[in-house]
Amino acid sequence: MRQGSKRFVIQNFQPEPDHRSRYRSERMYTAFQITPVIHKEDSCVATHQKAVYNWYETHHSDDEVVDIYSPEWQERIKSWHALFETYCSKQKHSEFPQLHDAPEDLELGILFFTHPIATFSFRRVFEAFYTLDTTICGTSSEANRTLATWREMKPFKYLKSGEIKKTWSIELKKLDKEIRCGDLAGERLRSRIYGILCAVERLEYSLESLEGDLGSNDGKVEYGSWMLDMARKSFDEHCTMIADTLKTSVNGYVLSGVEGSYDGNLGSST
């Protein structure tokens, strides 16, 4: 448990358990439809995929790792490989710039080829952030365009963005108003709050996994603790905004901010 973060719960509300395992057979089937390694680039991709898979197989549920073999990840890693080669051709060594001075300069694509396990875990954290963005901002055409630009940002530019915080504030106040006016009620309200809580829980879990993955056998990540702290800080800010804005308006439930640590307990408060 971490001190100083924000915990919030909803009385009389318990999200259903995550049933990811029911998708296992389909995802594993996809995972083993991998194109045979032929080119040097393919070999590099396969080597790093295997490193991630072996680590997750030992330290996590295998339901979490088969994504590394998905077509989406294959294409992502190939594009990262091209980025990494371009970066290395411009540098005398592959060390990173001083991230404390310019955190927005970090590219996950460069980090992956020195620390694949940590990078895969970082990417899962950012995907959880993006899911939470969707639950707050919605899925309208305008919202989708906005969210798409956020996902194109470099990771720490995204975490430090004042514009994103401003948009979040606007959207949460709109949601608060809809609830107070009764425009959002009943099952629609329950579904909306359920989505927010599940997204928060997923992000919390991803951050916990990242902490362990930073100690993986692919080497210590320079600035890794600082990068994790930045992600945690952003997570705490997100939770605080949700709790402070909606704590009195959720009709039929009580959303309450509690100083202390957030432990993912989304059940009834005591």
N, C-alpha and C positions, 0 to 999 in steps of 0.2 A: 504493500500500500504506500502511496506517495502523499507526503504532507503538502498542504497548501493548494491542492487542486479542488475542483468543484464536483460534488456528487449530487445527483438529483434522482428522485424516484417518483413513481406514480402509484398512488394508493389504489388498491383493487384492480390492478392491471398487471398481468403476467404474460410477456411474450411467449409464444410457442417455442419449443426447442428447435435448434437448427438441424434439419434433416439432410445435410449435404451428402451423406453416404448413399442415398438412394440414386444419386447421379453417378456413382463411382464406376459402374460397369460401362456406361456410355463414354465417360471421360477417359477411362483406361483404354478403351477400344481406340479412341482417337489418338491417345498417347503413343500407341505402338504402330501407328500408321506413319512412321517417320521415313522420309526419303533417305536411302542409303547415302553415306558420306562418300563424296567423290572429290570435291575441290578442297583446297587448303582452307578456304573460308568456312566451308561446311565442317571440316575437322575441328576448327577452333570453336565453332558454335557448339558442336556436339560435346566437346571436352568440358565446356563450362556448364552446359545443360546437365551433364552427368554429375558434375560436382555438386550442383544444387540439389539434384534428385537424391543423391546418396546421403547428403546431410539431412534433408527433410525426411527421408525414409527412416533414419535413425532417431531423429529428435522430434518429429512431428507426425501427425496423421498423414498417410499417403494420399488421402483425399485432397490435401492442401497442395501437393507438389506436382500433380500430373499436368497442371497448367503450363509448366515450363516446357512441355513438349507439344503444346498446342500450336497450330499454324500461326496464330497471332503472335505468340512469343518467338517463334522461329524467325518471322519477319522482323520483329522488333530487335532481336539480337543481331541479325544481319545488318540492319541499319546502324546499330550501335557499333558494330565492328568497323564499318566504313568511317564512322565518326572518330573512333579510337585511332585508326591508322592515320587519318588526317591530322589529329591532335599530335600524335607522336612524331609525325614528319615535321612539325613546327617547333617541337621541343627537343632539347638535348637529353631529357630524361622524362619519365612518365609521372613524376610527382605532381601533385596538385598545387594550384596557386594558394595563397594565404586566404583560406575561406572565411576567417574571422573578419577580414577586411572587405571581402567581396563575395558573400555567400551565394548571391544570385548567379555567380559564374559556374557553379557546379553543374555538370552534366552526368546523369546517371549512366549514360552510354559509355562514358570514359571509365567510371568507377567499376562497371561490370567486369571489365577484362583484367582487373587487378583483385577485385573482391566480389565474385559472382554471387555468393550466398547472401552477403549483406545487401547487395544491390537488389536482388530478387525480393528480399524482405522489405526493403525501403519502398520498392514499387508497389507492393501489396498495401503498405501504409497509405501511399498516395491514392491508390484506387479506392481505399476506404474513405479517405477525405472527399474524393469526387462523388462517391455514393451519398455521403451526408449532404454535400452541396445540392444534389438533386432532390433530396427529401425536403430541403428548406426552400429552394428556389422554384421547384416544380418542373414540369416537362413541356411547357408551351414552346412554340417556335422561337420566341424571343429569349426565353430562358435557356433553351438548348444552344442557341448561338453564343450566349454569354458563357455558359459552362464550357463550351468547346474552346473558347479563348483561354479560359483558366487552365484547362488541361494541356494547352500548348506552352504554358509558362515553364521556365526552369524551376525546379523544385523549391528552392528557398526564396525565389522571387514570389512564388505562389504563397508560401507560408507567411511572408512578410508584407504581402500586399494590403495596403490600406483601402484600396478600391473594393477588394473582396469583402473586407470587414464591413464597409459601408453598405454594400449590396445585401449582405446578410442581415444587417440591422433593419434595413427597409423591408425585406421580405418577412422577417419575424414580426415586425410591427403590423404588417398587413395581415398575417396569420392571426395575431392576437386580436385585431379588430374584427376579423371574420368570426372568431369564436365568441367574442363579447356580444356581437350583434345577432348571433344565432344563425348566421349564414352557413356556418360549418358546425354541424352537430350530429349526434347519433352515431351511426356506423361509419359515416364519412370522417367524423372527427376521430373516432377510435382507430380507423385505418391510417389516418395521417400521423397520429401520435405513435402508433405502433411502428410505422416506417422510420420515424425519427429515432426512436429508442433502439431499434434493431441496428440502424446505421451507426449510432454511438457505440453500441456494444461491439460491433465488428471492428470499429476503429480502435477501441480500447484493447481488444484482443490482438490486433495487428501490431500495436505498439509493444505489448508484452512479448510477442514473438520476436520482434526486432531486437529487443534488448538481449535476448538469448542468442540470436543469430549473429550479433556483432562479436560474440566470443567464439565464432566458428573457427574451423581449422584452415580457413583460407587467408589467415593473417589479420593482424590488428588494423582496423581502418583508422587512418589518420583523421582526427577531428570527429571520430565516430560518436563519442559521448556527447560532444557539442551538437552534432547533427540530430541525435536522438532527443536532446533537451529542447532543441528548437521545435521539433515535431510535437513533443509533449506540451510545450507552452502553447502552441497553436490549438491543440486538442482542448486544453483547459479553457482557453479563451472561447472556443466554440461552445463548450458545455455551459460556461458562465452566461453567455449571450442567450442560449436557449432557456436556461433556468430563470434568469432574471426577467426575461420578456414574457414568458408564458406561465410563471409560477402562480398567478392568481386568476388566469382566464380560462383554463381548461375546464370545460363544463362536464361535471360528472367525475372528474379525477382531480387530484391535487399534485401539481408539479412543484416541488419545493427544493430550493437550493440549500445545501448544507455544507458549511465549511468543514474541511477535513480531507479525505481522500476518496477518489472515485474508484470503486472496486467492481463495477459492472453489475451490481445488484439492482435489477430492474423490477423486482417484485414489490410486495406490499411493504410499506414503511412501518416501523414499530414506534 
